[in-house]
Amino acid sequence: MGELHKLMLEHEEFLESALDDMEYGGELTQDQVDCIRQACGKPNRHKKNPVLTDLFKDFDAIFGNPLASFPTIKGEK
């Protein structure tokens, strides 16, 4: 059995377990929810990427907010 096939079977088993827990009222872990979302093609859009969050914090600490110095145009056409 190939390595990829083995990984696919493990993923299927994990997904089946998550769906059983959901169906029979068990408590779902975040990993189970993420697996179900991935299998349905519905990523969580509201989940922040911790790497990007840290990157933006570092950028702000180094450069500040560059948009704060941009002039605002209100009421002019």
N, CA, C and O atoms as a GROMACS GRO file, in nm:
protein
  308
    1MET      N    1   0.086  -0.117   0.000
    1MET     CA    2   0.000   0.000   0.000
    1MET      C    3   0.090   0.124   0.000
    1MET      O    4   0.184   0.133   0.079
    2GLY      N    5   0.061   0.216  -0.088
    2GLY     CA    6   0.142   0.337  -0.096
    2GLY      C    7   0.119   0.429   0.022
    2GLY      O    8   0.017   0.423   0.090
    3GLU      N    9   0.217   0.515   0.044
    3GLU     CA   10   0.209   0.610   0.157
    3GLU      C   11   0.090   0.704   0.142
    3GLU      O   12   0.021   0.734   0.239
    4LEU      N   13   0.067   0.752   0.020
    4LEU     CA   14  -0.046   0.843  -0.004
    4LEU      C   15  -0.179   0.774   0.023
    4LEU      O   16  -0.269   0.832   0.083
    5HIS      N   17  -0.190   0.648  -0.020
    5HIS     CA   18  -0.313   0.572   0.004
    5HIS      C   19  -0.337   0.554   0.153
    5HIS      O   20  -0.450   0.564   0.200
    6LYS      N   21  -0.230   0.527   0.227
    6LYS     CA   22  -0.240   0.510   0.372
    6LYS      C   23  -0.288   0.640   0.438
    6LYS      O   24  -0.373   0.637   0.527
    7LEU      N   25  -0.232   0.752   0.394
    7LEU     CA   26  -0.274   0.882   0.450
    7LEU      C   27  -0.420   0.911   0.418
    7LEU      O   28  -0.492   0.965   0.502
    8MET      N   29  -0.463   0.876   0.298
    8MET     CA   30  -0.604   0.898   0.261
    8MET      C   31  -0.696   0.814   0.348
    8MET      O   32  -0.802   0.862   0.390
    9LEU      N   33  -0.658   0.688   0.376
    9LEU     CA   34  -0.740   0.603   0.462
    9LEU      C   35  -0.746   0.658   0.605
    9LEU      O   36  -0.852   0.656   0.667
   10GLU      N   37  -0.633   0.706   0.656
   10GLU     CA   38  -0.631   0.766   0.790
   10GLU      C   39  -0.720   0.890   0.795
   10GLU      O   40  -0.792   0.911   0.893
   11HIS      N   41  -0.716   0.970   0.691
   11HIS     CA   42  -0.800   1.089   0.685
   11HIS      C   43  -0.947   1.050   0.681
   11HIS      O   44  -1.029   1.111   0.750
   12GLU      N   45  -0.981   0.949   0.602
   12GLU     CA   46  -1.120   0.903   0.596
   12GLU      C   47  -1.168   0.853   0.731
   12GLU      O   48  -1.280   0.883   0.773
   13GLU      N   49  -1.084   0.775   0.801
   13GLU     CA   50  -1.120   0.723   0.932
   13GLU      C   51  -1.140   0.836   1.032
   13GLU      O   52  -1.233   0.832   1.112
   14PHE      N   53  -1.053   0.938   1.028
   14PHE     CA   54  -1.065   1.052   1.118
   14PHE      C   55  -1.195   1.128   1.089
   14PHE      O   56  -1.266   1.168   1.180
   15LEU      N   57  -1.224   1.147   0.960
   15LEU     CA   58  -1.346   1.216   0.920
   15LEU      C   59  -1.469   1.138   0.962
   15LEU      O   60  -1.566   1.196   1.011
   16GLU      N   61  -1.467   1.007   0.943
   16GLU     CA   62  -1.580   0.924   0.984
   16GLU      C   63  -1.603   0.930   1.134
   16GLU      O   64  -1.717   0.937   1.180
   17SER      N   65  -1.494   0.929   1.211
   17SER     CA   66  -1.505   0.941   1.356
   17SER      C   67  -1.564   1.076   1.396
   17SER      O   68  -1.648   1.084   1.486
   18ALA      N   69  -1.520   1.182   1.329
   18ALA     CA   70  -1.572   1.316   1.358
   18ALA      C   71  -1.721   1.324   1.326
   18ALA      O   72  -1.799   1.382   1.402
   19LEU      N   73  -1.760   1.267   1.213
   19LEU     CA   74  -1.902   1.269   1.177
   19LEU      C   75  -1.986   1.186   1.272
   19LEU      O   76  -2.098   1.225   1.304
   20ASP      N   77  -1.932   1.073   1.319
   20ASP     CA   78  -2.004   0.992   1.419
   20ASP      C   79  -2.022   1.071   1.548
   20ASP      O   80  -2.131   1.072   1.606
   21ASP      N   81  -1.916   1.138   1.594
   21ASP     CA   82  -1.927   1.220   1.715
   21ASP      C   83  -2.031   1.329   1.698
   21ASP      O   84  -2.109   1.357   1.789
   22MET      N   85  -2.032   1.391   1.580
   22MET     CA   86  -2.129   1.497   1.554
   22MET      C   87  -2.271   1.442   1.553
   22MET      O   88  -2.362   1.500   1.611
   23GLU      N   89  -2.289   1.329   1.485
   23GLU     CA   90  -2.422   1.271   1.469
   23GLU      C   91  -2.480   1.220   1.601
   23GLU      O   92  -2.600   1.232   1.625
   24TYR      N   93  -2.396   1.163   1.686
   24TYR     CA   94  -2.444   1.103   1.810
   24TYR      C   95  -2.425   1.192   1.932
   24TYR      O   96  -2.431   1.144   2.045
   25GLY      N   97  -2.402   1.320   1.909
   25GLY     CA   98  -2.400   1.416   2.018
   25GLY      C   99  -2.271   1.424   2.095
   25GLY      O  100  -2.268   1.479   2.205
   26GLY      N  101  -2.164   1.372   2.041
   26GLY     CA  102  -2.035   1.383   2.109
   26GLY      C  103  -1.978   1.523   2.093
   26GLY      O  104  -2.020   1.599   2.006
   27GLU      N  105  -1.884   1.555   2.177
   27GLU     CA  106  -1.817   1.686   2.171
   27GLU      C  107  -1.711   1.681   2.061
   27GLU      O  108  -1.625   1.593   2.062
   28LEU      N  109  -1.715   1.777   1.968
   28LEU     CA  110  -1.618   1.782   1.860
   28LEU      C  111  -1.497   1.865   1.901
   28LEU      O  112  -1.510   1.969   1.964
   29THR      N  113  -1.379   1.816   1.864
   29THR     CA  114  -1.257   1.893   1.886
   29THR      C  115  -1.240   1.990   1.770
   29THR      O  116  -1.306   1.975   1.667
   30GLN      N  117  -1.152   2.089   1.785
   30GLN     CA  118  -1.127   2.183   1.677
   30GLN      C  119  -1.067   2.111   1.556
   30GLN      O  120  -1.095   2.147   1.442
   31ASP      N  121  -0.983   2.010   1.580
   31ASP     CA  122  -0.926   1.932   1.470
   31ASP      C  123  -1.036   1.861   1.390
   31ASP      O  124  -1.028   1.853   1.268
   32GLN      N  125  -1.136   1.809   1.460
   32GLN     CA  126  -1.247   1.743   1.390
   32GLN      C  127  -1.327   1.842   1.307
   32GLN      O  128  -1.364   1.813   1.193
   33VAL      N  129  -1.353   1.959   1.363
   33VAL     CA  130  -1.427   2.062   1.289
   33VAL      C  131  -1.348   2.104   1.166
   33VAL      O  132  -1.404   2.118   1.058
   34ASP      N  133  -1.217   2.124   1.182
   34ASP     CA  134  -1.132   2.164   1.069
   34ASP      C  135  -1.131   2.056   0.962
   34ASP      O  136  -1.132   2.088   0.843
   35CYS      N  137  -1.129   1.929   1.002
   35CYS     CA  138  -1.130   1.819   0.907
   35CYS      C  139  -1.260   1.816   0.828
   35CYS      O  140  -1.259   1.797   0.706
   36ILE      N  141  -1.373   1.834   0.896
   36ILE     CA  142  -1.503   1.836   0.829
   36ILE      C  143  -1.509   1.954   0.732
   36ILE      O  144  -1.555   1.938   0.619
   37ARG      N  145  -1.464   2.071   0.775
   37ARG     CA  146  -1.463   2.189   0.687
   37ARG      C  147  -1.377   2.164   0.563
   37ARG      O  148  -1.417   2.198   0.452
   38GLN      N  149  -1.259   2.106   0.583
   38GLN     CA  150  -1.169   2.080   0.471
   38GLN      C  151  -1.232   1.982   0.374
   38GLN      O  152  -1.224   2.001   0.252
   39ALA      N  153  -1.296   1.877   0.425
   39ALA     CA  154  -1.358   1.777   0.339
   39ALA      C  155  -1.474   1.835   0.258
   39ALA      O  156  -1.502   1.789   0.148
   40CYS      N  157  -1.541   1.936   0.314
   40CYS     CA  158  -1.651   2.001   0.244
   40CYS      C  159  -1.605   2.117   0.156
   40CYS      O  160  -1.685   2.175   0.083
   41GLY      N  161  -1.477   2.151   0.165
   41GLY     CA  162  -1.426   2.263   0.086
   41GLY      C  163  -1.469   2.398   0.142
   41GLY      O  164  -1.478   2.496   0.068
   42LYS      N  165  -1.494   2.403   0.270
   42LYS     CA  166  -1.539   2.526   0.336
   42LYS      C  167  -1.443   2.566   0.447
   42LYS      O  168  -1.470   2.538   0.564
   43PRO      N  169  -1.332   2.631   0.413
   43PRO     CA  170  -1.239   2.673   0.518
   43PRO      C  171  -1.301   2.779   0.608
   43PRO      O  172  -1.391   2.852   0.566
   44ASN      N  173  -1.254   2.786   0.729
   44ASN     CA  174  -1.304   2.886   0.823
   44ASN      C  175  -1.242   3.020   0.788
   44ASN      O  176  -1.122   3.042   0.810
   45ARG      N  177  -1.322   3.110   0.735
   45ARG     CA  178  -1.272   3.241   0.693
   45ARG      C  179  -1.248   3.334   0.811
   45ARG      O  180  -1.177   3.434   0.797
   46HIS      N  181  -1.304   3.302   0.925
   46HIS     CA  182  -1.292   3.391   1.041
   46HIS      C  183  -1.176   3.353   1.131
   46HIS      O  184  -1.146   3.424   1.227
   47LYS      N  185  -1.110   3.244   1.099
   47LYS     CA  186  -0.997   3.200   1.179
   47LYS      C  187  -0.872   3.275   1.134
   47LYS      O  188  -0.836   3.273   1.017
   48LYS      N  189  -0.808   3.340   1.228
   48LYS     CA  190  -0.689   3.418   1.195
   48LYS      C  191  -0.568   3.328   1.182
   48LYS      O  192  -0.552   3.231   1.256
   49ASN      N  193  -0.484   3.362   1.088
   49ASN     CA  194  -0.359   3.290   1.069
   49ASN      C  195  -0.258   3.348   1.169
   49ASN      O  196  -0.223   3.465   1.159
   50PRO      N  197  -0.212   3.268   1.265
   50PRO     CA  198  -0.123   3.322   1.369
   50PRO      C  199   0.009   3.375   1.314
   50PRO      O  200   0.065   3.470   1.369
   51VAL      N  201   0.059   3.316   1.207
   51VAL     CA  202   0.184   3.363   1.148
   51VAL      C  203   0.166   3.502   1.089
   51VAL      O  204   0.248   3.591   1.111
   52LEU      N  205   0.057   3.521   1.015
   52LEU     CA  206   0.031   3.653   0.956
   52LEU      C  207   0.000   3.756   1.063
   52LEU      O  208   0.040   3.872   1.052
   53THR      N  209  -0.072   3.715   1.167
   53THR     CA  210  -0.103   3.807   1.276
   53THR      C  211   0.025   3.859   1.340
   53THR      O  212   0.039   3.979   1.365
   54ASP      N  213   0.118   3.768   1.368
   54ASP     CA  214   0.247   3.809   1.425
   54ASP      C  215   0.325   3.897   1.329
   54ASP      O  216   0.390   3.993   1.371
   55LEU      N  217   0.319   3.865   1.201
   55LEU     CA  218   0.389   3.944   1.100
   55LEU      C  219   0.335   4.087   1.097
   55LEU      O  220   0.413   4.183   1.093
   56PHE      N  221   0.204   4.102   1.100
   56PHE     CA  222   0.144   4.236   1.098
   56PHE      C  223   0.177   4.313   1.225
   56PHE      O  224   0.199   4.434   1.221
   57LYS      N  225   0.182   4.244   1.339
   57LYS     CA  226   0.218   4.311   1.464
   57LYS      C  227   0.363   4.361   1.457
   57LYS      O  228   0.393   4.472   1.499
   58ASP      N  229   0.451   4.276   1.404
   58ASP     CA  230   0.592   4.317   1.389
   58ASP      C  231   0.604   4.435   1.293
   58ASP      O  232   0.679   4.529   1.320
   59PHE      N  233   0.532   4.430   1.182
   59PHE     CA  234   0.535   4.539   1.085
   59PHE      C  235   0.490   4.670   1.149
   59PHE      O  236   0.551   4.774   1.130
   60ASP      N  237   0.381   4.661   1.226
   60ASP     CA  238   0.328   4.780   1.293
   60ASP      C  239   0.428   4.833   1.396
   60ASP      O  240   0.444   4.954   1.411
   61ALA      N  241   0.495   4.743   1.466
   61ALA     CA  242   0.593   4.786   1.566
   61ALA      C  243   0.713   4.856   1.500
   61ALA      O  244   0.770   4.948   1.558
   62ILE      N  245   0.750   4.811   1.381
   62ILE     CA  246   0.866   4.869   1.313
   62ILE      C  247   0.829   4.997   1.238
   62ILE      O  248   0.896   5.099   1.252
   63PHE      N  249   0.722   4.992   1.159
   63PHE     CA  250   0.689   5.103   1.070
   63PHE      C  251   0.571   5.187   1.116
   63PHE      O  252   0.548   5.295   1.061
   64GLY      N  253   0.496   5.142   1.212
   64GLY     CA  254   0.376   5.213   1.252
   64GLY      C  255   0.266   5.188   1.150
   64GLY      O  256   0.276   5.094   1.071
   65ASN      N  257   0.165   5.268   1.151
   65ASN     CA  258   0.054   5.253   1.057
   65ASN      C  259   0.076   5.349   0.941
   65ASN      O  260   0.054   5.469   0.957
   66PRO      N  261   0.120   5.300   0.824
   66PRO     CA  262   0.147   5.390   0.712
   66PRO      C  263   0.022   5.459   0.660
   66PRO      O  264   0.032   5.566   0.599
   67LEU      N  265  -0.094   5.402   0.680
   67LEU     CA  266  -0.216   5.463   0.630
   67LEU      C  267  -0.258   5.584   0.714
   67LEU      O  268  -0.335   5.668   0.667
   68ALA      N  269  -0.209   5.594   0.834
   68ALA     CA  270  -0.246   5.706   0.921
   68ALA      C  271  -0.194   5.838   0.865
   68ALA      O  272  -0.254   5.943   0.889
   69SER      N  273  -0.084   5.834   0.789
   69SER     CA  274  -0.028   5.959   0.736
   69SER      C  275  -0.086   5.997   0.600
   69SER      O  276  -0.056   6.105   0.549
   70PHE      N  277  -0.168   5.912   0.540
   70PHE     CA  278  -0.228   5.944   0.412
   70PHE      C  279  -0.338   6.048   0.431
   70PHE      O  280  -0.414   6.041   0.527
   71PRO      N  281  -0.346   6.145   0.339
   71PRO     CA  282  -0.454   6.243   0.350
   71PRO      C  283  -0.589   6.177   0.322
   71PRO      O  284  -0.600   6.087   0.239
   72THR      N  285  -0.688   6.225   0.392
   72THR     CA  286  -0.822   6.173   0.368
   72THR      C  287  -0.898   6.274   0.284
   72THR      O  288  -0.884   6.395   0.302
   73ILE      N  289  -0.977   6.224   0.194
   73ILE     CA  290  -1.058   6.310   0.106
   73ILE      C  291  -1.203   6.288   0.143
   73ILE      O  292  -1.259   6.181   0.120
   74LYS      N  293  -1.262   6.391   0.201
   74LYS     CA  294  -1.403   6.380   0.242
   74LYS      C  295  -1.481   6.495   0.179
   74LYS      O  296  -1.442   6.611   0.190
   75GLY      N  297  -1.586   6.462   0.116
   75GLY     CA  298  -1.675   6.564   0.061
   75GLY      C  299  -1.622   6.633  -0.064
   75GLY      O  300  -1.691   6.720  -0.117
   76GLU      N  301  -1.506   6.599  -0.113
   76GLU     CA  302  -1.453   6.661  -0.234
   76GLU      C  303  -1.477   6.570  -0.353
   76GLU      O  304  -1.449   6.451  -0.349
   77LYS      N  305  -1.530   6.630  -0.459
   77LYS     CA  306  -1.554   6.553  -0.584
   77LYS      C  307  -1.508   6.634  -0.701
   77LYS      O  308  -1.519   6.588  -0.815
   0.00000   0.00000   0.00000
